[in-house]
Amino acid sequence: MTFPTDRRTHIVVAAWVFFLLVCLSLTFVDVWQAWKARTEQLRDTEINITNMALALAQHADDTIRAADLILSGLVERVEYDGTGDRAKARLHNMLSKRVEELPQLSGIYIFDERGDLVADSNNKPFSRNVADRSYFQFHRQSDERNAHIGPLVKNSTGNWRLTVSRRINRADGSFSGVVLAGIDIEYFKDFYSTFDIGKNGLIILGLNQGTLLVRRPFFDKYVGADLRQVPIFRDYVTRNHSGVHTAPSTVDGKDRINAYRHLTHYPLFVAVALSKEEALEGWVDDTLIHTVGIIFMLIPLALLGNWLLRQVKLRLEAEAQLLVVRDSLHNLNQHLHNMALEDGLTGLANRRHFDLAFKEEFGRALRNATPLALIMIDVDWFKQFNDIYGHVGGDECLRRISVLLLQATHRSGDLAARYGGEELVVVLPQTGMDAATAFAENLREAIHAQAIRHEGSPFGIVTVSIGVASIIPVLPEDVPAQLIKDADLALYTAKARGRNRVARFSDINAIADSI
């Protein structure tokens, strides 16, 4: 086919204009994507550092809680059995065993009302009277029965210890002594060293009243330092339970992304800081690579403008190839869709099956204006269960619980699935909040009735925390992710209220509204 000269010229000019617009568009898209990638990189860094602070706070909370649980039981035993000569040997053996079981403990001690040692976990008895120590004076002067955290002490070998102590009472309530556990600061240092915080990152564990306990990088001179005038502590930590913000460092003036979080059960906090410059290093490298790539792509693209008219045939061939690729992709997607949807360990639906079924049930509930309930289940203290009984025991525990879920979900639309790790979910179509709560409570009681032994739980057996949410979807406000979020928040509330219980999302909203 032959085009008139004017028309050919017009096509060539149009082709060059088209390529110019393409080049400008590619440049604009590259700049926009680079800025978007920078924003997302900072957002991801904030999410990661927030999760890191949460993990560190949970680790510190669990570490101290493990020691505190030992002290709590020890107080009860001493108050009931006393500390006679026959009891001392048993106490020494028991304390030694507990220290061997928990790597964070450096020692456990029992002192009488005069501050003299009654029993401890060490082979070489502690000989010093501790009546002048601040923790001893605190318990002697206060009727408080909860754990007292601090202060830091330094042993004869130069190692720092964090003290956790409780008061011992006589039958009439008068002061009878103190039980104390020493937590090795090296335990926290070793754990913090496993996190990648870059060259200029920082991790801090401190008391809420402003005393620094652990710092990474670690310098002995900072242990016990006063943080009350440090901006992040003064302006943020003291005012909020948790948060994240970016501010210049008081040391070098460079921006730091800071996240902090208070412990749930004890008066301590964790703070993490990452260098903003280091967080964007990968983005800078990627941006340079993309820019160079765009330049090398635009130059030949402009030169190929004269070849536009020859590309019609190639385009048709390319379209035919795309059809082949499309068919291949369709077959591949169909193959992936037909993959097994069952979790191999528990026999429940796997995460993929849950995502597909939940979306389908949500759409059905939306069309029919019927309620849809979601129950999220978490095995309490499951990490401790694995630590004590091994992963084989943990797998068996999940299987036994899963059998109960399969027995309970007997309706055709009900679906029990493994959401991840020890978290399980149940989808209950056409089920309101009251019926879903009754289902959850029956399930919790059934698991409790199994009486699966769990020495790492304060209940002595395996229990679960359950969050319940139910909704009648209405366009366009409701989405499936919100129901998952509601159930997850209810689950978090059940765990925060002591575990081994069922929490309803509607009750959380009711409490919030009343406040």
Salt bridges, closest charged atoms under 4 A:
ASP44 OD1 - ARG43 NE 3.85
ASP61 OD2 - HIS265 ND1 2.85
ASP68 OD1 - ARG166 NE 2.57
GLU79 OE2 - ARG145 NH2 2.59
ASP81 OD2 - ARG77 NE 3.91
GLU101 OE1 - ARG98 NH1 3.47
ASP112 OD2 - ARG114 NH2 3.05
GLU113 OE2 - ARG114 NH1 3.46
GLU113 OE2 - ARG170 NH2 3.42
ASP116 OD2 - ARG114 NE 3.62
ASP132 OD2 - ARG128 NH2 3.14
ASP143 OD1 - ARG167 NH2 3.70
ASP184 OD1 - ARG161 NH1 2.98
GLU186 OE2 - LYS189 NZ 2.60
ASP220 OD2 - LYS154 NZ 3.41
ASP226 OD2 - ARG228 NH2 2.67
ASP235 OD1 - ARG234 NE 3.03
ASP252 OD2 - ARG256 NH2 2.90
GLU277 OE1 - LYS254 NZ 3.80
GLU319 OE2 - ARG315 NE 3.78
ASP327 OD1 - ARG326 NH2 3.67
ASP343 OD2 - ARG418 NH1 3.48
ASP355 OD1 - ARG351 NE 3.32
GLU360 OE2 - ARG364 NH2 3.16
GLU361 OE2 - ARG364 NH1 2.89
ASP378 OD2 - LYS495 NZ 3.74
ASP387 OD2 - LYS383 NZ 3.12
GLU396 OE1 - ARG399 NE 3.35
ASP414 OD1 - ARG411 NH2 2.82
ASP434 OD1 - ARG504 NH1 3.08
GLU441 OE2 - ARG444 NH2 2.59
GLU455 OE2 - ARG453 NH2 2.45
ASP507 OD2 - ARG504 NE 3.22
